Amino acid sequence: IRDIEPSDDLSLFIVPNRYGPNKSHAARRQIPLGHLLNDVGRQRFINYLKRHSAIRSAQEPFLVNPADGSPLDPRKLSHIINTSMNAVLGGQGWTFHHLRHTAANNMLLALEQAYDLTEELAGWDVERTDRARAAILGDATAKQKRYLALASFMGHASPAQTFESYIHLVPQLVASRVGAQPVKPEAELYSAA
C-alpha cells in the first residue's frame, strides 16, 4: 500500500521491491489508477485500500492470501485472472497480459482524442478520456512527446517498443481521422499479446 499515493490520482508506483526487480530502468513508473478506473471500479479500489490499510501495515504486500497473509503467487493470480477473463469473454485464450495491450490502446486513443473510439471501445465519455489523457500526458503537447509519454506509461524505453508490440488500433484511428467508416476491430486484435 505504500506504493499507492492516497490522492485523487491513486497513483501506483512501479518500483523494485523485496519481491523482485523491474525488468528495466524504464519499467520504474507511476500509473494514475484513479484516472483509468471507471467510477464503480475506482470506489471498489478505494474501499479495498481502506479495508487493507485497516488490517495490514503499509510494509506488507498489497495482494495477499486472505488465509495466511502471504503474498499471492503471481502464477496463481494470473491463472485466476485468465480463467475469469475466459469465462466472461467466451474462452478465446485471454491472459492477464492482454490487459496491458488494452490499456496501451486505450491510452493511444485518449492521447489522440479519438472520442468516438474511446466511447465505443473503452466505454469512456469525453470527460473520462480527457482525464486519462491529462494523467498520462502531463504538460507535453508535441506529438512526439505524447508518444514518449505513452511509452513511459507502459514502462518502455521508447515509443518504438510500444508501437511495435502493443498498439493494434492504428487502422481504426486513421479511419476515424479521415472520416471513413472505422473497421470494427476483432477482439483478439484489440488485445493481442
MODAKA-V509379 format. One record per residue. N is the residue number from 1. OMEGA is omega in whole degrees, 0 to 359 (NA if undefined). Layout:
# MODAKA-V509379
n-><N:N>
omega-><OMEGA:OMEGA>
This chain:
# MODAKA-V509379
n-><1:2:3:4:5:6:7:8:9:10:11:12:13:14:15:16:17:18:19:20:21:22:23:24:25:26:27:28:29:30:31:32:33:34:35:36:37:38:39:40:41:42:43:44:45:46:47:48:49:50:51:52:53:54:55:56:57:58:59:60:61:62:63:64:65:66:67:68:69:70:71:72:73:74:75:76:77:78:79:80:81:82:83:84:85:86:87:88:89:90:91:92:93:94:95:96:97:98:99:100:101:102:103:104:105:106:107:108:109:110:111:112:113:114:115:116:117:118:119:120:121:122:123:124:125:126:127:128:129:130:131:132:133:134:135:136:137:138:139:140:141:142:143:144:145:146:147:148:149:150:151:152:153:154:155:156:157:158:159:160:161:162:163:164:165:166:167:168:169:170:171:172:173:174:175:176:177:178:179:180:181:182:183:184:185:186:187:188:189:190:191:192:193>
omega-><180:179:176:181:181:178:177:179:187:184:175:180:179:184:174:180:185:180:177:179:170:180:181:177:181:181:177:186:180:181:182:184:182:180:183:180:173:186:180:179:179:181:177:179:178:179:178:179:180:179:181:180:182:185:183:177:180:181:183:180:183:180:185:173:183:182:185:178:179:178:176:175:182:180:179:178:178:179:179:181:179:180:180:180:181:178:183:188:173:172:180:181:181:176:177:182:177:179:176:178:179:179:180:180:177:180:176:180:178:180:179:181:178:188:179:181:178:177:184:188:182:183:181:172:183:181:180:177:180:177:179:179:181:181:181:189:186:181:178:181:179:181:181:180:177:181:173:178:178:178:179:177:182:182:180:181:182:175:181:180:180:183:181:188:191:187:185:188:180:178:179:179:179:179:179:182:182:177:178:175:181:175:178:179:173:182:182:178:183:184:185:178:NA>
